[in-house]
Amino acid sequence: MERKMNNIAEEIINYQKDNDIPDTLLAFKLHFSVEELHNIKSMEKSPSQDEVNIIKEILG
């Protein structure tokens, strides 16, 4: 069954594509581990509200 991508995961992926930023650099900017970023992008983990706020602040 195909899962619909959540908004935050889609925003992260689009930001990375538009700005040519690899996971390691974005994780560094967010102060997340690469594993945390991967889990959010793959929707294995739902980010907390604090994490969402950090992501939105960095992504603009």
C-alpha positions, 0 to 999 in steps of 0.5 A: 500500500502506498503512503501519502507523503506528509507535508513536512517530509515533502517540504524537506525533500523539495528544499533539498532538491531546490537548494542542492543540499545533502542530508548530512548538511541539512541535518547539521543545520537542523541540529538533528542526527542524519538518522533522525532526518532520514526517519522524518523524511521516510515517515518512520517517525513523526516530528515533535512540534519543536522539531517541526518549528525548527525545520520550518525556521531553517527551511524558511 
